[in-house]
Amino acid sequence: MDFGKGLKELRKEKKLTQAQVAEHLDVSVSTYTKYETGVNEPDITMIKKIAKFFNVSIDYLLGESTYLNTTENLEAVLSKDQQELYEIYMSLNLRNQGKLIERGKVILEEQTHENLVLRKRR
């Protein structure tokens, strides 16, 4: 299977429109459509973004492997809250994924500070 057809299949499996995927990848709909139709091929940076977005290996995207490189049994390894956080993260565009990570780091710093304060009180 060629790159464009595989890309289209991944998008349809997620029940997304070309516009939605383009937004997540921060490209125009026209650019994304050209990837699916084979008119243009993405550069390596975009291939990495696409692989990350669809949670597949680059080899899978390029048709070199049938291994998806996904956590197919999330229920087996993640709690419900962790699954929900993962789903929220994956539904965000790359810019907002970065914001979520930064906010998570702030919360972690606050928690660390709170734990230190509690230890000093003991």
Backbone bond lengths (Angstrom), bond angles and torsions (degrees), N, CA, C in turn:
res aa  C-N    CA-C-N  psi(-1)  N-CA   C-N-CA  omega(-1)  CA-C   N-CA-C  phi
1 M - - - 1.453 - - 1.531 108.17 -
2 D 1.334 115.78 139.43 1.459 118.12 -179.94 1.527 111.48 -82.69
3 F 1.331 115.15 167.30 1.463 121.65 -174.44 1.525 112.04 -55.67
4 G 1.322 117.18 -49.35 1.461 121.56 -176.74 1.518 113.44 -60.91
5 K 1.326 116.53 -43.72 1.466 120.03 179.08 1.519 110.95 -64.72
6 G 1.324 115.95 -41.28 1.464 119.63 178.25 1.516 111.89 -63.81
7 L 1.312 115.56 -39.55 1.461 121.02 178.59 1.525 110.59 -62.76
8 K 1.318 115.37 -43.80 1.461 120.22 179.36 1.531 110.98 -63.14
9 E 1.330 116.49 -41.16 1.469 120.26 178.98 1.527 111.22 -63.13
10 L 1.328 116.44 -43.12 1.465 120.03 178.42 1.529 110.78 -60.93
11 R 1.325 116.06 -43.08 1.464 120.61 -179.93 1.522 110.66 -62.84
12 K 1.332 116.15 -44.97 1.467 120.01 -178.74 1.524 111.37 -67.14
13 E 1.333 117.67 -35.21 1.465 120.75 177.16 1.525 110.93 -60.56
14 K 1.338 115.70 -35.02 1.471 120.17 178.93 1.528 111.87 -85.44
15 K 1.338 115.93 -2.03 1.468 121.76 -179.54 1.530 111.57 57.49
16 L 1.331 114.30 47.38 1.460 121.07 179.72 1.520 110.41 -113.98
17 T 1.308 115.91 153.76 1.461 120.59 173.86 1.523 108.90 -87.96
18 Q 1.317 115.43 164.62 1.456 119.44 175.63 1.525 110.04 -60.49
19 A 1.315 116.86 -37.70 1.469 121.19 179.63 1.524 111.30 -62.59
20 Q 1.321 117.35 -40.82 1.464 120.71 -179.84 1.531 111.43 -65.58
21 V 1.326 116.01 -43.46 1.466 119.37 179.00 1.526 109.69 -66.41
22 A 1.322 116.32 -43.42 1.470 120.11 179.07 1.525 110.80 -57.60
23 E 1.314 116.64 -41.65 1.474 120.43 178.86 1.521 110.99 -62.73
24 H 1.318 116.74 -44.35 1.466 120.50 179.47 1.523 111.58 -62.49
25 L 1.329 115.81 -33.80 1.464 120.44 -177.81 1.529 112.38 -89.62
26 D 1.326 116.49 -3.57 1.468 122.36 -178.28 1.528 112.30 59.23
27 V 1.344 115.57 44.71 1.468 121.68 173.28 1.521 108.31 -129.57
28 S 1.308 116.19 165.82 1.463 119.60 177.66 1.531 109.61 -72.66
29 V 1.320 115.32 158.62 1.466 120.07 177.06 1.529 109.20 -61.75
30 S 1.302 116.25 -38.94 1.466 121.24 179.45 1.531 111.20 -59.44
31 T 1.317 116.11 -45.38 1.471 120.40 179.34 1.517 110.34 -62.17
32 Y 1.345 116.55 -47.28 1.460 119.65 -179.21 1.529 110.96 -62.71
33 T 1.320 116.79 -43.02 1.469 121.11 179.34 1.528 110.61 -57.93
34 K 1.317 115.94 -39.21 1.481 119.73 178.81 1.518 111.53 -65.08
35 Y 1.339 117.79 -30.80 1.465 119.94 175.15 1.523 110.22 -65.87
36 E 1.332 116.23 -45.35 1.472 120.23 -178.25 1.523 112.27 -66.80
37 T 1.319 116.41 -36.71 1.466 119.47 -177.23 1.521 113.20 -85.84
38 G 1.333 116.46 -7.14 1.459 119.85 179.03 1.507 114.28 82.47
39 V 1.320 118.24 6.65 1.466 121.16 177.65 1.525 109.80 -66.78
40 N 1.324 116.93 -42.14 1.469 123.28 176.59 1.511 109.40 -127.59
41 E 1.326 115.55 155.04 1.453 120.84 174.13 1.527 108.23 -115.49
42 P 1.336 116.82 139.61 1.464 119.55 -179.96 1.528 111.63 -71.48
43 D 1.339 115.56 154.59 1.462 119.21 174.34 1.525 109.07 -76.98
44 I 1.324 116.88 175.48 1.465 120.44 -174.34 1.522 112.19 -63.15
45 T 1.324 117.27 -34.80 1.464 119.88 178.18 1.521 110.59 -62.95
46 M 1.312 116.82 -42.67 1.465 120.95 179.54 1.530 110.54 -70.47
47 I 1.312 117.47 -36.38 1.465 120.22 177.26 1.529 109.64 -60.65
48 K 1.330 116.96 -41.30 1.461 120.63 177.50 1.524 110.70 -62.51
49 K 1.342 117.21 -42.70 1.467 120.97 178.71 1.526 111.11 -62.24
50 I 1.324 115.38 -43.20 1.470 120.37 -179.26 1.527 109.85 -64.00
51 A 1.326 116.73 -45.09 1.469 120.62 179.51 1.527 110.37 -60.79
52 K 1.320 116.04 -43.18 1.472 119.88 179.55 1.526 110.05 -64.79
53 F 1.317 117.17 -44.38 1.460 120.66 -178.51 1.523 111.64 -60.51
54 F 1.327 116.77 -46.11 1.466 120.61 -178.28 1.535 112.59 -86.42
55 N 1.332 115.91 -2.98 1.459 121.69 179.48 1.529 111.57 57.29
56 V 1.322 115.10 49.41 1.461 122.11 176.56 1.525 107.99 -129.13
57 S 1.312 115.82 163.46 1.458 119.65 177.05 1.527 109.63 -76.32
58 I 1.317 115.24 156.76 1.467 120.15 175.35 1.524 109.06 -62.74
59 D 1.324 116.88 -39.83 1.475 120.28 177.23 1.518 111.12 -56.95
60 Y 1.330 116.73 -42.13 1.461 120.09 178.94 1.531 110.15 -62.61
61 L 1.332 116.46 -45.76 1.469 120.31 179.59 1.518 111.83 -58.13
62 L 1.327 115.77 -38.97 1.462 120.42 -176.87 1.525 113.19 -85.74
63 G 1.328 116.57 2.55 1.464 120.19 177.27 1.512 114.02 78.95
64 E 1.341 116.85 15.28 1.460 121.15 -178.37 1.527 112.53 -91.21
65 S 1.336 116.72 -9.81 1.456 120.94 -176.97 1.522 109.71 -149.68
66 T 1.315 115.26 150.31 1.462 119.49 174.36 1.523 110.49 -96.66
67 Y 1.336 116.63 -1.97 1.458 121.92 179.79 1.520 109.10 -81.22
68 L 1.331 115.78 120.00 1.465 120.77 -176.98 1.516 113.71 -72.33
69 N 1.337 117.56 -29.60 1.463 121.64 -175.11 1.524 111.22 65.15
70 T 1.315 116.46 40.67 1.462 120.61 178.29 1.516 109.59 -115.76
71 T 1.288 115.63 161.90 1.461 121.32 172.63 1.518 105.59 -89.50
72 E 1.320 115.61 86.44 1.452 120.24 -173.09 1.522 112.47 -72.21
73 N 1.299 117.93 -27.01 1.458 120.83 -179.30 1.520 109.66 -111.66
74 L 1.322 116.31 61.76 1.463 120.33 -179.61 1.520 111.45 -55.50
75 E 1.312 116.48 -36.90 1.461 120.45 -178.41 1.522 111.68 -61.27
76 A 1.320 116.59 -29.52 1.459 119.98 -178.05 1.524 112.34 -77.77
77 V 1.316 117.71 -26.65 1.463 119.64 -174.09 1.523 114.32 -114.23
78 L 1.328 117.99 -16.89 1.463 120.86 -177.74 1.516 112.08 -120.83
79 S 1.326 115.84 146.54 1.463 120.25 173.89 1.531 108.43 -71.06
80 K 1.316 117.02 169.40 1.472 121.25 178.58 1.531 110.73 -59.33
81 D 1.343 116.95 -42.52 1.465 120.45 178.90 1.522 111.43 -63.55
82 Q 1.327 117.10 -40.84 1.464 120.81 178.28 1.528 111.01 -65.78
83 Q 1.330 116.87 -39.38 1.464 120.55 177.13 1.520 110.55 -62.42
84 E 1.346 115.21 -42.75 1.463 119.48 -179.84 1.526 110.78 -63.56
85 L 1.322 116.84 -43.22 1.462 120.61 178.45 1.526 110.53 -62.48
86 Y 1.330 116.70 -42.04 1.468 121.35 177.65 1.529 110.92 -61.03
87 E 1.315 116.73 -45.66 1.463 120.77 -179.61 1.527 111.41 -64.34
88 I 1.332 116.81 -39.47 1.465 120.22 176.61 1.524 109.63 -62.33
89 Y 1.324 115.70 -48.49 1.472 120.63 -179.63 1.527 111.22 -57.14
90 M 1.329 116.42 -47.63 1.471 120.25 -176.92 1.525 112.67 -68.62
91 S 1.334 118.09 -21.74 1.460 120.12 179.77 1.522 112.38 -84.41
92 L 1.329 117.67 -8.99 1.463 121.34 179.32 1.516 111.13 -86.72
93 N 1.348 116.01 153.68 1.460 118.32 172.63 1.525 108.66 -74.40
94 L 1.322 117.48 169.83 1.460 121.24 -173.50 1.529 112.27 -59.36
95 R 1.314 117.41 -39.11 1.466 121.19 179.85 1.524 110.41 -61.69
96 N 1.318 116.12 -46.47 1.461 120.06 -178.79 1.528 112.33 -73.92
97 Q 1.330 117.63 -26.86 1.462 119.38 172.99 1.529 109.14 -61.72
98 G 1.323 116.30 -41.52 1.460 120.74 177.52 1.520 111.72 -62.43
99 K 1.336 116.41 -41.05 1.468 120.23 177.70 1.520 110.83 -62.01
100 L 1.326 116.87 -42.41 1.465 120.94 -179.91 1.531 110.42 -62.29
101 I 1.308 116.78 -41.74 1.465 120.56 178.65 1.528 110.17 -62.79
102 E 1.338 116.93 -44.46 1.466 120.31 179.54 1.522 111.29 -62.80
103 R 1.322 117.73 -41.71 1.468 120.66 177.74 1.526 111.06 -64.56
104 G 1.327 115.83 -38.55 1.459 119.74 176.97 1.523 111.63 -62.33
105 K 1.337 116.68 -38.65 1.467 120.40 177.69 1.519 111.22 -64.35
106 V 1.334 117.28 -39.40 1.463 121.24 177.78 1.525 110.06 -62.87
107 I 1.324 116.97 -45.35 1.468 121.22 178.82 1.523 109.98 -61.31
108 L 1.316 117.49 -41.40 1.463 121.26 179.28 1.529 111.03 -63.42
109 E 1.335 117.05 -41.62 1.466 120.85 176.86 1.529 110.44 -61.91
110 E 1.339 117.34 -43.36 1.460 121.18 178.65 1.532 110.53 -61.09
111 Q 1.320 116.03 -42.81 1.466 120.60 179.44 1.524 110.43 -63.02
112 T 1.313 117.13 -43.37 1.461 121.52 179.07 1.524 110.42 -60.96
113 H 1.322 116.36 -44.14 1.472 121.08 177.98 1.530 110.85 -61.97
114 E 1.329 116.48 -45.40 1.466 120.78 179.12 1.526 110.86 -60.03
115 N 1.321 117.49 -41.70 1.463 121.42 179.38 1.524 111.26 -64.36
116 L 1.342 116.63 -39.18 1.462 119.76 178.31 1.518 110.91 -64.92
117 V 1.332 117.41 -41.66 1.456 121.96 178.20 1.524 110.78 -61.82
118 L 1.328 116.26 -43.81 1.473 120.65 179.05 1.535 111.18 -63.19
119 R 1.304 117.67 -39.35 1.469 121.18 179.77 1.526 111.32 -65.49
120 K 1.329 116.00 -39.03 1.468 120.18 -179.49 1.527 110.85 -66.77
121 R 1.324 117.61 -30.32 1.458 122.41 -179.87 1.526 112.01 -72.92
122 R 1.297 118.02 -22.65 1.478 122.51 -175.80 1.493 111.65 -77.12
